[in-house]
Amino acid sequence: MNHSILDEPQPAASSGRPAERLRTTMAAARLSFTWLGVRKSLTAVQKNQAADSFGAEGKFLSAGKKLLDTTHPAFKAVTAVRGRAVAYWKGISLPYPEAGIRLIRQSEITDFDQRMSEFQVELETAVRELDRHFEELKAAARIRLGDLYDPADYPHSLAGLFAIEHDFPAVEPPNYLKQLNPEVYVQECQRVQQRFDEAVQLAEQAFLEELGRLVEHLTERLSGQSDGKPKVFRDTAVSNLSDFFERFQQLNVRSNDQLDALVERAQQIVTGVAPQQLRDNGNLRQKVASQLSGVQSSLEGLLLDRPRRNILRRAQ
C-alpha cells in the first residue's frame, strides 16, 4: 500500500497528546564519558599460576587485577565530578527508551550546555590533582600487586584520559526521507511516535517509583520507633520530597490523572511542615505519618497495576 506525506501518523486522542508534548517541548540529550580503566585481566600465564594454587585449570578461571587504588582522595574527587554531572543530567530530564539518552526541556539546552562545560573544567582540575599523585599511586600498586605489577599497564600521564562529553542526538526522522522515500519516512514517523509513547510510560514509572521511595522512607521514619523512642530522621527525608515536587512540576507530561492527584495529595500533606516541627510535635508527626501511609498504599496499588516494562533499548 502506497503512502503520501499526507498519510503521516497523527497523535492518538488519548496517549498521543502527552507524547506530542514531549516531542514538541523536549530535546534529546546524551551524556558520555572517557574514563581510565583501572582493572585489567590477567594474562594466560598469570591465570595459570593463580589456578595452580587452587588446583584448577587456568582456562576455567576468570581473574583480573586492580591497577589503582580508587579509594585515594584524589581519585575519589575525580569520580565525584562524574557523579555530580550524571545527577544533574538526570535531575533535569526524563528517561527515553534509548540507552544513554534522556529528554530535557528545550528551554534548558543553553543551561545544560554551560553546566556540562563547567563539569568538564572541574574534571580537568581534579585530574591534574590526581596526576600529581600518580607516581605515589603506582608505587602503592607495585607493592600491592607484587609480581603482577607491570609498568606497561600505566600511561605516562593521566592528561586527556578523562572527559565528559555531551551532545544532542537527532531522534526525529530526517526530512530528506520525505523526498527520497516517503514510505520509509512514514515508517520512521511511526517508530518515533512509538518511542515517545514509551517515553511517557517511562516518565510515569520513574515518578511513581521515586515518589514511592520517598514517601515510604519518610513514613517509616515518622511512624517507627527505636528502643521505645521515635526514630531519628534527617532533614533530607522531608526536603527530598520538596525537591521531587518541584521537579515533577517542571517535567510532568500530564499523562496520568491518578499520579497527578497522588503527587498533589502528598504535597499538601508536607507543605509548610518543617523537619523540626515533626521532631517536636508528636501529634503532628503521627498525623503526617498516617496521611502519608494512605498515599503509600495508593502508590503501591498503581505500581501493581503498572508492572515495570523493560523498554530501554541497548545501544548498538
C-alpha positions as CSV (number, residue, x, y, z in Angstrom):
1,M,0.0,0.0,0.0
2,N,1.4,3.4,-1.0
3,H,1.5,6.3,1.4
4,S,1.8,10.0,0.8
5,I,3.2,12.6,3.1
6,L,-0.4,13.4,4.0
7,D,-0.6,9.9,5.5
8,E,1.9,10.7,8.2
9,P,0.7,9.2,11.6
10,Q,-1.3,11.6,13.7
11,P,-1.2,11.6,17.6
12,A,-3.8,9.4,19.1
13,A,-6.6,11.2,21.1
14,S,-5.6,9.7,24.4
15,S,-2.0,8.7,24.8
16,G,-0.7,10.7,21.8
17,R,-1.2,14.1,23.4
18,P,1.4,13.7,26.2
19,A,3.8,12.1,23.7
20,E,3.3,15.0,21.3
21,R,4.0,17.4,24.1
22,L,7.3,15.6,24.7
23,R,8.2,15.7,21.1
24,T,7.5,19.5,20.7
25,T,8.9,20.7,24.0
26,M,11.8,18.4,24.8
27,A,15.2,17.7,23.3
28,A,17.3,14.6,23.4
29,A,20.5,15.0,25.4
30,R,23.2,12.4,25.7
31,L,26.0,12.2,28.2
32,S,29.1,10.1,27.8
33,F,32.5,9.7,29.4
34,T,36.1,9.0,28.5
35,W,37.4,7.2,31.6
36,L,40.7,5.5,32.5
37,G,40.1,1.8,33.1
38,V,41.5,0.7,36.5
39,R,41.1,-3.1,36.1
40,K,42.9,-5.4,33.7
41,S,42.6,-9.1,33.1
42,L,45.4,-11.4,34.0
43,T,47.5,-12.9,31.2
44,A,47.1,-16.6,30.4
45,V,50.3,-17.3,32.2
46,Q,49.2,-15.4,35.3
47,K,45.8,-17.1,35.3
48,N,47.5,-20.5,35.2
49,Q,49.7,-19.5,38.1
50,A,46.7,-18.4,40.1
51,A,44.8,-21.5,39.2
52,D,47.6,-23.8,40.4
53,S,47.1,-22.5,43.9
54,F,43.5,-23.8,43.8
55,G,44.2,-26.9,41.9
56,A,42.2,-25.6,38.9
57,E,42.7,-25.2,35.2
58,G,43.6,-21.6,34.1
59,K,41.1,-21.6,31.2
60,F,38.3,-22.0,33.6
61,L,39.4,-19.2,35.8
62,S,38.4,-15.5,35.3
63,A,40.8,-13.2,37.1
64,G,41.9,-9.6,37.0
65,K,44.0,-7.0,38.8
66,K,43.1,-3.6,40.1
67,L,45.7,-1.1,38.8
68,L,45.0,1.9,41.1
69,D,43.5,2.5,44.5
70,T,40.2,4.1,43.7
71,T,39.7,5.0,47.3
72,H,42.5,7.5,47.2
73,P,41.1,11.0,47.9
74,A,42.4,12.4,44.6
75,F,40.8,9.6,42.6
76,K,37.5,9.9,44.6
77,A,37.5,13.6,43.7
78,V,37.6,12.8,40.0
79,T,34.8,10.2,40.4
80,A,32.7,12.7,42.3
81,V,32.7,15.1,39.4
82,R,31.3,12.4,37.1
83,G,28.7,11.6,39.8
84,R,27.6,15.3,40.0
85,A,27.3,15.5,36.2
86,V,25.1,12.4,36.0
87,A,23.0,13.6,38.9
88,Y,22.4,17.0,37.3
89,W,21.6,15.4,33.9
90,K,19.1,13.0,35.4
91,G,17.6,15.7,37.7
92,I,16.5,17.9,34.8
93,S,15.5,15.2,32.4
94,L,13.1,12.4,31.6
95,P,14.1,8.9,30.5
96,Y,14.0,7.9,26.8
97,P,13.9,4.3,25.5
98,E,17.4,4.6,24.0
99,A,20.4,3.8,26.2
100,G,22.4,6.9,27.2
101,I,19.7,9.4,26.0
102,R,17.4,11.4,28.2
103,L,14.9,14.2,27.3
104,I,15.5,17.8,28.6
105,R,13.3,20.8,28.1
106,Q,14.3,22.8,25.0
107,S,14.4,25.9,27.2
108,E,17.2,24.2,29.3
109,I,19.5,23.5,26.4
110,T,21.7,26.5,26.9
111,D,22.0,26.0,30.7
112,F,22.7,22.3,30.2
113,D,25.4,23.0,27.7
114,Q,27.0,25.5,30.0
115,R,26.7,23.3,33.1
116,M,28.4,20.4,31.3
117,S,31.2,22.6,30.2
118,E,31.7,23.6,33.8
119,F,31.8,20.0,34.9
120,Q,34.4,19.4,32.3
121,V,36.5,22.2,33.7
122,E,36.0,20.7,37.2
123,L,37.1,17.3,35.9
124,E,40.2,18.7,34.3
125,T,41.2,20.3,37.6
126,A,40.6,17.1,39.5
127,V,42.6,15.1,37.0
128,R,45.5,17.4,37.3
129,E,45.5,16.9,41.0
130,L,45.2,13.1,40.5
131,D,48.2,13.3,38.1
132,R,50.3,14.8,40.9
133,H,49.7,11.7,42.9
134,F,50.1,9.3,40.0
135,E,53.6,8.2,40.9
136,E,52.5,7.7,44.5
137,L,49.5,5.5,43.3
138,K,51.8,3.5,41.0
139,A,54.2,2.9,43.8
140,A,51.4,1.6,46.1
141,A,50.2,-0.6,43.3
142,R,53.7,-2.1,42.8
143,I,53.6,-3.1,46.5
144,R,50.1,-4.5,46.5
145,L,50.3,-6.4,43.2
146,G,53.8,-7.8,43.6
147,D,54.8,-9.9,40.6
148,L,51.5,-8.9,38.9
149,Y,52.7,-5.3,38.6
150,D,53.6,-4.3,35.1
151,P,54.7,-0.7,34.3
152,A,53.3,-1.1,30.8
153,D,49.8,-1.2,32.3
154,Y,50.1,2.5,33.2
155,P,50.1,5.6,30.9
156,H,52.9,8.2,31.2
157,S,50.3,10.8,32.2
158,L,46.6,11.0,33.0
159,A,46.1,14.1,30.9
160,G,43.4,13.6,28.4
161,L,42.3,10.2,29.7
162,F,39.2,11.5,31.5
163,A,36.5,13.6,29.8
164,I,32.8,14.5,30.0
165,E,31.1,14.8,26.6
166,H,27.6,15.7,25.7
167,D,25.6,16.1,22.5
168,F,22.0,16.5,21.3
169,P,21.3,13.5,19.0
170,A,18.5,13.7,16.5
171,V,15.6,11.4,17.3
172,E,13.2,12.7,14.7
173,P,13.1,11.3,11.1
174,P,15.4,13.2,8.7
175,N,13.5,15.5,6.4
176,Y,15.3,14.2,3.3
177,L,13.4,10.9,3.6
178,K,10.2,12.8,2.6
179,Q,11.6,13.2,-0.9
180,L,13.8,10.1,-1.2
181,N,11.4,7.5,0.2
182,P,8.0,8.8,1.5
183,E,7.0,5.3,2.7
184,V,10.2,4.8,4.8
185,Y,9.6,8.3,6.1
186,V,6.1,7.3,7.3
187,Q,7.5,4.2,8.9
188,E,10.1,6.3,10.7
189,C,7.4,8.7,11.9
190,Q,5.5,5.8,13.4
191,R,8.7,4.4,15.0
192,V,9.5,7.8,16.6
193,Q,5.9,8.2,17.8
194,Q,6.1,4.8,19.5
195,R,9.3,5.8,21.2
196,F,7.8,8.9,22.6
197,D,4.7,6.9,23.8
198,E,7.2,4.6,25.6
199,A,9.0,7.7,27.0
200,V,5.7,8.8,28.5
201,Q,5.4,5.4,30.2
202,L,9.0,5.5,31.4
203,A,8.4,9.0,32.9
204,E,5.3,7.9,34.7
205,Q,7.1,4.8,36.1
206,A,10.1,6.8,37.2
207,F,7.9,9.4,39.0
208,L,5.8,6.7,40.6
209,E,8.8,4.8,41.9
210,E,10.7,7.9,43.1
211,L,7.7,9.2,45.0
212,G,7.0,5.8,46.4
213,R,10.6,5.5,47.8
214,L,10.5,9.0,49.3
215,V,7.1,8.5,50.9
216,E,7.9,5.1,52.2
217,H,11.2,6.3,53.8
218,L,9.6,9.3,55.5
219,T,6.6,7.3,56.7
220,E,8.9,4.6,58.1
221,R,11.0,7.3,59.9
222,L,7.9,9.0,61.3
223,S,5.9,6.0,62.4
224,G,8.7,3.7,63.6
225,Q,10.4,3.5,66.9
226,S,13.8,2.6,68.1
227,D,14.4,1.5,71.7
228,G,10.9,2.8,72.6
229,K,11.7,6.3,71.2
230,P,10.7,7.9,67.9
231,K,13.1,7.1,65.1
232,V,15.7,9.8,64.1
233,F,15.4,11.2,60.6
234,R,17.4,13.7,58.6
235,D,16.0,16.9,57.2
236,T,16.6,15.5,53.8
237,A,13.8,13.0,54.4
238,V,11.4,16.0,54.1
239,S,13.5,18.2,51.7
240,N,13.9,15.5,49.2
241,L,10.1,15.3,48.8
242,S,10.0,19.1,48.2
243,D,12.7,18.7,45.6
244,F,10.7,16.0,43.9
245,F,7.5,18.2,43.8
246,E,9.5,21.0,42.2
247,R,11.0,18.6,39.6
248,F,7.6,17.0,38.9
249,Q,6.0,20.3,38.3
250,Q,8.7,21.2,35.8
251,L,8.9,17.8,34.0
252,N,5.4,16.3,34.3
253,V,3.9,15.5,31.0
254,R,0.3,15.4,32.5
255,S,-0.4,11.9,31.2
256,N,-1.8,10.2,34.3
257,D,-4.5,11.9,36.4
258,Q,-4.1,9.4,39.2
259,L,-0.4,10.2,39.5
260,D,-1.0,13.9,39.4
261,A,-3.6,13.6,42.2
262,L,-1.3,11.5,44.4
263,V,1.5,14.0,44.0
264,E,-0.8,16.8,44.9
265,R,-2.1,14.9,47.9
266,A,1.4,14.2,49.2
267,Q,2.5,17.8,48.6
268,Q,-0.5,19.1,50.6
269,I,0.4,16.8,53.5
270,V,4.0,18.1,53.9
271,T,3.7,21.7,52.6
272,G,4.6,24.1,55.4
273,V,5.8,21.3,57.7
274,A,9.4,21.8,58.9
275,P,11.5,18.8,59.9
276,Q,12.0,20.2,63.4
277,Q,8.2,20.5,63.9
278,L,7.9,16.8,63.2
279,R,10.5,16.1,65.8
280,D,9.0,18.4,68.4
281,N,5.3,17.7,67.9
282,G,4.3,14.1,68.4
283,N,0.7,14.6,67.3
284,L,1.8,16.3,64.1
285,R,4.3,13.5,63.5
286,Q,1.6,10.9,63.9
287,K,-0.9,12.8,61.6
288,V,1.6,13.2,58.8
289,A,2.7,9.6,59.1
290,S,-0.9,8.4,58.9
291,Q,-1.7,10.6,55.9
292,L,1.5,9.6,54.0
293,S,0.7,5.9,54.7
294,G,-2.5,6.4,52.8
295,V,-0.6,7.9,49.9
296,Q,1.8,5.0,50.1
297,S,-1.0,2.4,49.8
298,S,-2.4,4.2,46.7
299,L,1.1,4.3,45.1
300,E,1.6,0.6,45.7
301,G,-1.7,0.0,44.0
302,L,-0.7,2.0,41.0
303,L,2.7,0.2,40.8
304,L,1.0,-3.2,40.9
305,D,-1.4,-2.2,38.1
306,R,1.6,-0.9,36.1
307,P,4.3,-3.6,36.1
308,R,7.7,-2.2,35.1
309,R,8.3,-2.8,31.4
310,N,11.8,-3.3,30.2
311,I,11.6,-1.0,27.1
312,L,15.0,0.7,27.4
313,R,17.0,-0.3,24.3
314,R,20.6,-1.2,24.5
315,A,23.0,1.0,22.4
316,Q,24.1,-0.8,19.3
